[in-house]
């Protein structure tokens, strides 16, 4: 069936417009409760980031879940990975995070975790969509079977302790000066406290959410503010999370950005040396740089690629026995600890390597030279232009031109009407030419 609600990462859109309306949120909650109904009293945990619209959607979800007899436990503002962790820890049947991740405050979203803390499969999402579009009025709970809702105290402290326990007891960050950018988002309380309790000198920014400023000129998608602060206070490094703290970008002591590919390379090589790396490789998406693949190959490790979306990475990791995976954008999944991307936990693992090697972050986090990579986005209206014959012919010609020394990835976004074009190869001029040709024909076709 056609996906009307779910995209690459849950349901997302402009707040108070389809599909992010209270009506749809309530129906989604009802559909989840009915899909998982199995004869016992169900429990759901609900977290959110700091967007103004979170209040509206939280209340709508509570109404939906309680109307089908589900008990609701409200966590308040908390990172997405904390919701995944608490879904398991609190023995909930599923968990929900209200967040649009790195998007501006105007947007919001609904991310759903199953009983084991993993994001839902395409098949389960399709089944929930089918329920949303059906008549649910005759399947609601009776007056005596309605669910209850309560707020849970202390969940931020539980997540802080969880994050700290991912490191060996003897390890601390004494002597490290760290700038942490929380994007005015869900980790504004937890992330600075974790780093401080582990011994670091912490300079926090992006910790004053007001409902409107989440991700505004801060966070992992706007690392310039972090780089300036690192330079200003002469920090050893900076850590930038996004609005729901499931992704991370690091800035070294020189102000240079370190993306998810380099971070995965750091963790993979360190865990291999420690004999902790499972699967003899890592899992990444089709967007990860060819340089990462070559670096891993030099260590005798493999790189498995999946479609874009950390849930696809997670699914592949589970199916094939890997414990390190992620995305170039900074979603890093370390399945020894987490079931989804956790920006803070990933950063802690990188800091552990920095402490062990006693080298500047600029050296620790530069494991390979990236292959020249060019990315461009094209907005479209109406039908998807990728289906047009002239576009398909040009794409084939472009792939031939790149040959074996490069890659071409063209895909529609899962969250907005955008086609993303990525080309990479050893010859930057050839890559630029190929990407420009494709963008030109797509703009004409759009």
Secondary structure as the mmCIF struct_conf table of DSSP 4:
data_model
#
loop_
_struct_conf.conf_type_id
_struct_conf.id
_struct_conf.beg_label_comp_id
_struct_conf.beg_label_asym_id
_struct_conf.beg_label_seq_id
_struct_conf.end_label_comp_id
_struct_conf.end_label_asym_id
_struct_conf.end_label_seq_id
BEND BEND1 UNK A 4 UNK A 5
STRN STRN1 UNK A 6 UNK A 7
TURN_TY1_P TURN_TY1_P1 UNK A 8 UNK A 9
STRN STRN2 UNK A 10 UNK A 14
TURN_TY1_P TURN_TY1_P2 UNK A 15 UNK A 16
BEND BEND2 UNK A 17 UNK A 17
TURN_TY1_P TURN_TY1_P3 UNK A 18 UNK A 19
BEND BEND3 UNK A 20 UNK A 21
HELX_RH_AL_P HELX_RH_AL_P1 UNK A 22 UNK A 35
TURN_TY1_P TURN_TY1_P4 UNK A 36 UNK A 36
BEND BEND4 UNK A 39 UNK A 40
STRN STRN3 UNK A 43 UNK A 48
BEND BEND5 UNK A 50 UNK A 50
TURN_TY1_P TURN_TY1_P5 UNK A 52 UNK A 52
HELX_RH_AL_P HELX_RH_AL_P2 UNK A 53 UNK A 67
TURN_TY1_P TURN_TY1_P6 UNK A 68 UNK A 69
STRN STRN4 UNK A 71 UNK A 77
HELX_RH_AL_P HELX_RH_AL_P3 UNK A 80 UNK A 89
TURN_TY1_P TURN_TY1_P7 UNK A 90 UNK A 91
BEND BEND6 UNK A 93 UNK A 93
STRN STRN5 UNK A 94 UNK A 98
TURN_TY1_P TURN_TY1_P8 UNK A 101 UNK A 102
BEND BEND7 UNK A 103 UNK A 103
TURN_TY1_P TURN_TY1_P9 UNK A 105 UNK A 106
STRN STRN6 UNK A 107 UNK A 113
TURN_TY1_P TURN_TY1_P10 UNK A 115 UNK A 116
BEND BEND8 UNK A 117 UNK A 117
HELX_LH_PP_P HELX_LH_PP_P1 UNK A 118 UNK A 118
STRN STRN7 UNK A 119 UNK A 119
HELX_LH_PP_P HELX_LH_PP_P2 UNK A 120 UNK A 121
HELX_RH_AL_P HELX_RH_AL_P4 UNK A 122 UNK A 132
TURN_TY1_P TURN_TY1_P11 UNK A 133 UNK A 133
BEND BEND9 UNK A 134 UNK A 134
HELX_RH_3T_P HELX_RH_3T_P1 UNK A 137 UNK A 139
BEND BEND10 UNK A 140 UNK A 140
HELX_LH_PP_P HELX_LH_PP_P3 UNK A 141 UNK A 142
TURN_TY1_P TURN_TY1_P12 UNK A 143 UNK A 145
STRN STRN8 UNK A 149 UNK A 151
BEND BEND11 UNK A 153 UNK A 154
HELX_RH_AL_P HELX_RH_AL_P5 UNK A 155 UNK A 164
TURN_TY1_P TURN_TY1_P13 UNK A 165 UNK A 166
BEND BEND12 UNK A 167 UNK A 167
TURN_TY1_P TURN_TY1_P14 UNK A 169 UNK A 170
TURN_TY1_P TURN_TY1_P15 UNK A 174 UNK A 175
STRN STRN9 UNK A 177 UNK A 181
TURN_TY1_P TURN_TY1_P16 UNK A 183 UNK A 184
BEND BEND13 UNK A 185 UNK A 185
TURN_TY1_P TURN_TY1_P17 UNK A 186 UNK A 189
HELX_RH_AL_P HELX_RH_AL_P6 UNK A 190 UNK A 197
TURN_TY1_P TURN_TY1_P18 UNK A 198 UNK A 199
STRN STRN10 UNK A 201 UNK A 205
BEND BEND14 UNK A 206 UNK A 206
BEND BEND15 UNK A 211 UNK A 212
TURN_TY1_P TURN_TY1_P19 UNK A 214 UNK A 215
BEND BEND16 UNK A 216 UNK A 217
BEND BEND17 UNK A 219 UNK A 219
TURN_TY1_P TURN_TY1_P20 UNK A 220 UNK A 221
TURN_TY1_P TURN_TY1_P21 UNK A 223 UNK A 223
HELX_RH_AL_P HELX_RH_AL_P7 UNK A 224 UNK A 233
TURN_TY1_P TURN_TY1_P22 UNK A 234 UNK A 234
BEND BEND18 UNK A 236 UNK A 236
STRN STRN11 UNK A 237 UNK A 241
TURN_TY1_P TURN_TY1_P23 UNK A 243 UNK A 244
BEND BEND19 UNK A 245 UNK A 246
STRN STRN12 UNK A 248 UNK A 252
TURN_TY1_P TURN_TY1_P24 UNK A 253 UNK A 254
BEND BEND20 UNK A 255 UNK A 255
STRN STRN13 UNK A 257 UNK A 258
HELX_RH_AL_P HELX_RH_AL_P8 UNK A 260 UNK A 273
TURN_TY1_P TURN_TY1_P25 UNK A 274 UNK A 275
TURN_TY1_P TURN_TY1_P26 UNK A 279 UNK A 280
STRN STRN14 UNK A 281 UNK A 285
TURN_TY1_P TURN_TY1_P27 UNK A 286 UNK A 287
BEND BEND21 UNK A 288 UNK A 288
HELX_RH_AL_P HELX_RH_AL_P9 UNK A 290 UNK A 298
TURN_TY1_P TURN_TY1_P28 UNK A 299 UNK A 300
STRN STRN15 UNK A 302 UNK A 306
BEND BEND22 UNK A 308 UNK A 309
HELX_RH_AL_P HELX_RH_AL_P10 UNK A 310 UNK A 320
TURN_TY1_P TURN_TY1_P29 UNK A 321 UNK A 321
BEND BEND23 UNK A 323 UNK A 323
STRN STRN16 UNK A 324 UNK A 326
TURN_TY1_P TURN_TY1_P30 UNK A 328 UNK A 329
BEND BEND24 UNK A 330 UNK A 330
STRN STRN17 UNK A 332 UNK A 334
TURN_TY1_P TURN_TY1_P31 UNK A 335 UNK A 337
BEND BEND25 UNK A 339 UNK A 340
HELX_RH_AL_P HELX_RH_AL_P11 UNK A 343 UNK A 357
TURN_TY1_P TURN_TY1_P32 UNK A 358 UNK A 358
HELX_RH_AL_P HELX_RH_AL_P12 UNK A 361 UNK A 364
TURN_TY1_P TURN_TY1_P33 UNK A 365 UNK A 365
BEND BEND26 UNK A 368 UNK A 368
HELX_LH_PP_P HELX_LH_PP_P4 UNK A 369 UNK A 372
STRN STRN18 UNK A 373 UNK A 379
BEND BEND27 UNK A 382 UNK A 383
HELX_RH_3T_P HELX_RH_3T_P2 UNK A 385 UNK A 387
BEND BEND28 UNK A 388 UNK A 388
HELX_RH_AL_P HELX_RH_AL_P13 UNK A 389 UNK A 402
HELX_RH_3T_P HELX_RH_3T_P3 UNK A 403 UNK A 405
STRN STRN19 UNK A 406 UNK A 412
BEND BEND29 UNK A 414 UNK A 417
STRN STRN20 UNK A 418 UNK A 425
BEND BEND30 UNK A 426 UNK A 426
HELX_RH_AL_P HELX_RH_AL_P14 UNK A 428 UNK A 445
#
